[in-house]
Amino acid sequence: MAGVVEIDPRPRTFTPTGGLRWEWRSFGSFFGVAEQRIRRFPQSEPKESDEIYFLSDGDNVKVRDGLMDIKVLKEVNEDGLEQWAPVMKAKFPLSEDDLARVFSALRVDAVAPLRHASTLDALIDTFDSEVGGVRVVQVHKRRVRYTMDGCMAELSDITANGQAVRTLAVESEDAEAILRVVDSLGLSGYTNTNFRRGLAAIIDHKPERYAVIDVGTNSVKFHLGSRDGKGHWSTLSDRAELTKLGEGLADTGRIGDAPLLRTAEAIAAMAAEARGNDARAIAAVGTAGLRMASNSDDVIAAVEKRARVRIEIVSGEDEARLAYVAATTALGPVHGSIAVFDTGGGSSQFTFGRHAHIDERFSVNVGAARYTERFGLQDAVSEDVLREARAQIAAELDRLDGRPPPEMLVGMGGAVTNMTAVSLGLEVYDPAVVQGAVVSADEIERQIEIYRSSDANARRAIAGLQPNRAEVILAGALIVETVMTKLGARSLTVSDRGLRHGVLAERFDSSGAEGQP
């Protein structure tokens, strides 16, 4: 088991009245797939209770079943699990010694009005008058308990001073067992938040914040979203960093040390930004580069050690589905058939459907980084080289052949959004302008000729093209052109949203991403 850090905020003279258990807990409106997984295990009948919590900078002090109940934080291990010790359960009216224990646990001085507050009503009246800086929170709980790997897991719906929220907890004397259960539920990216801190966030109306990190073959994308009490989302941060994780992957089948280091540093910075903004959870997903690399397990372990974030490799089909969710949600109601494609550094995902209904989805290993390396497309190239590259891309996109043209073609990914910014002449990238823009096949062909006749340094001077995309933009443009040709589209609608937005919607929004940024 991991080492522990002793917590001793104030000397105490009372002793625990029960066994010590490690605890993990998180709060939120929705826990995604974890709620489905936990219900597969043996469970108790629902139990409801009304409790009163006294919130301060101190320990966990509450009243349940007519008893004053105090737990004190004893230890926090290096995995963030907390160990709480029950130290008192006392009937009302409280004795002078019991009151002293309550004051000590709350970190408040026993001023005159408090010394005689031995009944529950007197205690509530005293604290409601804000004496001592303690807040009284009326809590209703409806909880169901499950048994998982020897742990007690609890999924509860609670109402705190009229504010509703859900909380999921796992407890055991075995810290390692808790970590296994949390991981099996898909919650390893969630922050451990004890009940006292969770209640404070609820009654202070703090928005729920969640982060998604999309680890691609060419770039790492980051989104930090905030969800208010009405379910509306706003964007706090949305950015990408080119790390070229897949550099050399096509030749060696492995991710090299240098691209791994660049990527791990980028992820660590993004995770730090999320934690600094009190994100409740960080979800990190890996795509084609990690699917293909023979050393992906080592890469995931190295990133987890550096950034304290575990990457989940998503399948090509799931990547396509999540991209479709992001695109169709952002574009609003779409009538008729729709095809969504998301082309990145290592692969391209395709989804065909009618608005929310998906008919088919698949992924192919057709990505800009791979063709850039194979054909030297980071430099100016001849017409002959361009023809060879086009032919190779067309051959590997043969799954698109013979399909009826969709009524709407939606393009996503860095190549699409950069070409859109170039077509609009955006000196500064503006996602609000790019989102929903329409780019013609003629414009794609025009840009291909510009990129073909220019090397990476010359491309960096093009308005709208992000400098770090200069090496791979020609390959990306050829992929976009080929998709449009095969699907019989003379234009495409652009979605600035991507995989990260789909993950955010599916994992953290119970409404199915309504209002998703």
N, C-alpha and C positions, 0 to 999 in steps of 0.2 A: 504494500500500500504506500501511497505517496506520503511524504513527510507532512507535519502539521505545524501550524503557527499558533502559539498560545494566545488566547484573548483574555486579558485581565484588566478591563477598563476601570474597575473600582474594587477595592477589597470587600469581601463578603464574609459574613459569619455564619450563613446558613448553608445547608448541604442539600445535594440532590435527593429527591424523593422517589426517583424511578430510574430505569435503565437509560443509557445514552444511545441515541441513534443519529446517524448521519442523515441529512435532509437535502433534497434538491427540489426547487419549485420555480415555476414561471407563471406569469399572468398574461392574458390576452383575450381578444374576442374570439379567436379561432386557432386551433392547433393542427389544422390540416389532416394529413394522413394519420397522425398520431391518434386521433380520436377514433379512427376506424380500427387501428391495430390494437389499441388497449381493450376494446370491447370483445376481442377474441378470447380473453382470459377469464378465469373464474371471478365472479363479482358478487358483491353484497347487494342487499336491497337498498334502495335510496334512503338516506337519512337526512332529516331536516333539523336545523337548530337555529335559535336566535341567540346571538352573543353580543357582548359589548367589549370593544377594544379601547384601551387607553393609549394613545400614541404620543410618544415623546422621543427624545434622543436616546432613550434607554432601551431596556429589554422588552420582551413580549409579555404584556400584561393584559389580561382579559378576564371577563366573567362568563362562565358557561355552566349551565345546570345549577345556577345559584351559588357557585363557588368562585372565589377569587383565585385565578390560576396564573402562575408566573413561571416563565421559562427564561433562562439566561443563556447567552451565547458563550460557549466554552472554547471551541476550536474551529478554525477554518483550515482545511487542507489545501495543498497547492493546486488541486483540481477545482477549487472553489466551493466544495461541499461544506456545509455547516453542521456543527454538532451542538444541539441545544439540550440543556439540562433542566428538567422540571424541578423547581425548588420549593413551590408552595401551592397547596390547595386548601383554602380556608373558607369556612362558613361565615356569613354575616349574622350579626354585627362583628366587625373585626376588632381584635384586641389591639392594645397599644403596640405590642411587638409585631403583630401582623401589619399594622399600618406603617410601621417603620420599614418593614421589608418592601412594601409597595412603593414608598417614597424612594427607597434606595434603588429599586429596579427601574423606576421612572427617571432617576437622576434629578429629582426635585427636592427642594428643602421643605421640611415639615413646618410651613408657616402656620400662624394661628388658626386660620379657617380650616386647615387640613387636619390638625391634630385631633379634632373631634368628629371627623367625618367617618364614623365607624359603620354606618349603614350604607347600602348601595345607593339609595336615593340621595343621601347627603354627599356621597363622594361624587356622583354625577353632577349634582347642582354646583358643587364647589369647582369642579374642573370646567363645567360649562361656562362659568363666569371668568374663565381663562386664568385662573389663579395657577401659577406654577408652569404655564406653557404646555399643558397637556390637552390634547384634543380627544373628545369622546366620539366614537364611531359605532353606530348601530349596524350590526352585520347579520344578515340572514344567509344561511348556507344550505345548499342541497348537494350532498356529496355521495358519490358511489366509489367504493373501494374495490381494487383488483389485486390479485396475487400474481406476481411476475418474478420469476427467478429468485424466489425467496424474499422478495421485497413487497412492501405494501405501496401500491400506487393508488392515487386518489384524484378523480376528476370531479371538480366542484363548480357549480354555478353559485355565485355570491352576489349579494346586493349590499353595498356599503353606503349608508346615508343616501339611499335612493339611486346610486350609480351601480349599474350591472356590469359584471365582468366574469370571466372564467379563469380558473386556476388549475394547474395540473402539478401534482407533487409525487415524489418517490422517496420512501424512507426505508432505512435498514441499518443494522449495526455493521454491515459489510459495505464499505464505501465502493469497492470495485464492482460489486453486484449492482449498485445504483447506476454507475457509469455504463454498465452493459445494458441495463434497462432503458436508460435515457437514449443511448445510441440506437437500440432496436426500435424505439419509437420514432426515430428520425429527428430527435430534439437536441442533438449534441451541439448545435449552433446557438442554442438559447442561453441567455444569461440566467444564472441562479439568483433568484430574487426572493428573499424571505417574506413572510406574510406581513410583517410590520412595514417594510419598505413598499411592498405592493399596495397595501391599503393607503399609504400616504400618497402614492402616485394617483390612485383612483380619486380620492377626495380632493386632490389638488388639480384634477382635470388635466393631467399631463397626457399629451397625445401618445399613441403607440407608434414607435419608430422601428422600422425593420430595414435591413440591408441585404442586398444580393450582390455577389461577386461572380461574374461570368468569366471563367478562365479559358480563353480561346487559344487557338494555334498561333495567332499573330498578335492578339491584344488581350488585355484584361480590362473588363468593363465593370463599373461600379454604380450601383443605384442605392440611394438612401431615401426612403419614403416615410412620410408621417401620416397617420390615420387619426382623424379626430373622432369625437364621441358620436357623430352622426354618420360615420363611415366614409367620409370624404377624404381623399388622398391629396397630398401635396408633395412636391419633390424638394428635398433639401440638397441633394447632390446627385449628379448624373454625369459621369465622365469615363474616359477610357485612357489607358496607357499602353503604348506599343512596347511589348517585351520580347516578341519573336520567340515564344516558347518552342515553336516547331522548327527553329533554325537547324538545318542539318538532319532533320528527322527522316526525310525521304531517302537519304543516302545510308544512314546508319540504323534506322529503326528505333533509335533511342533519343531521349531528350538529354542534351549535353549539360555540363556543369554551369557554363556561363549563362545560357538562357534560363536555366532553373534558378540561378541566383537572382537574375533580374526580375523574374516573375515572383519569386518568394518575397523580395523586397517590396514590390508593388502591392502584393496582397496584404503584407503586413501593414503598410501605410493606410490602405483602405480599411482594414479591420480596426486600426487605431482610430481612424476618423469616425467609424460607426460607433465604437465604444465611447468615444469622447462626446458623442451626441446622444448617449443613453439608449442606443438601439437595444431592443429586447431580444433580438435574434439576428444572426448573420448566417445566410445560406450561401454556400459556395458550390458552384457546379462546374464541371469540366467537360469539354466537348471533344472534337475529333482528334486533336493532338494527343490527348491523354488516352483516348480509346485505342489509338494506334501504337503508342509507345510501349516497347517491351519492358521498360523500367518505370511504368506509371505508378506502381505501388511505392517505389522509393521516392518518387517525386512528391506524392501525396504526403508521405511521412515527413519529408524535409520541409514542406510548406507548413504542416501542422506544428512542427517544432519551432519554426521561425515566427509564424503568425498566429498560432493558437486557433487556427481555422482548419477544419477538415473538408477537403474537396470531395464532392460526390460526383462520380462520372455518370452522366446521363446518356442513355442510348440515343442513337440517331433518330429513332421514331419519336421518343419523348421530346427531344430537342425540336423536332418539326412541329409537334403538337403544341408545345409551349409557345413557340414563335407565332403560331396561328392564333392562339388565345390572345397574345399581346396585340397582334395586328388588328384583329377583328374588333376587339374591345375598344381600341383607340380610335378606329375609323367610324364607329357607330353602326347603325343598321345598314346592311348591304343586301340588296335584292339580287337574286340570280346566283349563278355559279361563280366561285371565287377560287383563285389559286394564289397561295402565298409561298414565296421562296425567300430563304435567308442564306446568303452566301458569305462564308467567312474565309479564314486563312487555310483551314484544313478540310472543310467539307461544305456541302450545300444541302439544305433541308427543303423539302417540298410537301405541301399539304393542300389537298383539294377538297372542297366542300361547298356548303351553302350556309353562310353566316356561322351560327354556332354548331351546326352539324358537320362533322368531318367524314368524308367518304373514303379518303385514302391519304396516307402519309408515309414518307420514306426519306432516307438520307443517303447521299452518295459522296464518296471521297473525292470531291471536286472542289478544290480550294485555291485561293490566289497564291498562297505561299509556295505551294508545291509546283505550280506552273511557272512561277517566277524563277525558281531555282533551275527547273528543267530546261527552260528556253532562254534564260538570261534576260528576262523581260524587265529587269530593273534598269537596263540600258536602252538606248535607241536601237531598234532592230530593223532589219530589211523586211520587205513585203513577203519574201519567201519564208522567213522565220514566223511571221505573223500567220501565214496560211497554215504552216505546220501546227502552230499552237491552236488555231481555230479548229483544225481537223481533229486534234487529239481531244480537245474539250467536247466537241460534238459527239465523238465516239463514246466518251464516258458519260454523256448525258442521254444515252439512247433510250432510257426509260421514259423520256418525254415524247418520244416519237409517236405519231399517229393519234394524239389526243385532240379532242375538239377544243377550239379556243375558249378559254373561260370568259365570262362577261366582265370580270375584273381581275387584273393581274396586280398583285401587291409585292413590291420588292423591299427587302430589309437588309441590314448589315452595313459594314463600313464602306464597301465599294459603292453601294447604292446611295447612301447618304452623302458621301463625298462627291460623287458625280452630280448629285442634285445641287449641292452647295456651289459647285463650279458653274453649273448651268444658270444659277441665280446670281452668281458673282458675289457671294457672301464673303466679305473680308473677315468677319467674325461669325462663327457658326451659331445659328439660331434654331434650336429644335422646333420652336413653334412655327417657323416659316417652312422648314423642311417637311414637317409632318403633314401628310396629305397632298404634297405637291405632285404634279404629273410631269413625267419626263418622257419625251418622244424617242422613238428608235433613231430618228435622224440625229438627235442630240447625242445619243450614245455613240453613233458612228463618227460624228465630228470629234468627240473627245478621244476616241481610240486613235485617230490619226495624229492628234496632238501628242499623245503619250508615246505613240510608236516612234515619232521622229525626235523625241527628247529623252535625255538621260535623267536620272533621278534628281540631280542638282537643278537642272532646268525646270523640271516639274514642280519643284518646291516654290518657285516664283509664281505659280498659277493661283490666281485669286479663288478662294473657296476650297482648295485642296490642302488638307492637313499635311504639314511637312513630313510627318512620320509615315504617311501613306504613299509617299512618292515611289518607293521601290515596287510596291505590289499593285498599284492602281491599274496598270495596263492589263495584267492578268485578270483582275476583278472585273474590269470593263468587258473583256472578252467573254467571261462567264455570263454576265448580264445580257450581253448581245445574243449569245447562243440560246439562252433560256427564252428570250422574247421571240426569236426566230422560230424555235421549235414549237412554241405555244401559239404562234400566229398573232402576236400582240404588237401593235404599232406604238403602244405607249404603256407605261406602268405607273401605278400609284405608289407613292413612297410612304413607308412607315418608319418613323424615327425610333419606334419602340422595338424591343428585341427580346431575346431569351430571358434576360434579367427581369423584364417587366412581366413576362408570363409566369416566372417562378414566384415573383412577389404576389401576383394575383391568386395563384393556385394555393400557395402555402400559408398566406397571411390574411386573406380576405374571404370571409365566409359568404359574402354576397356574390361571389363569382366575378370579382374585379369591377363591379359597377363603380364608376367614378374613378377608375384607376388612372394615374397620371401617365 
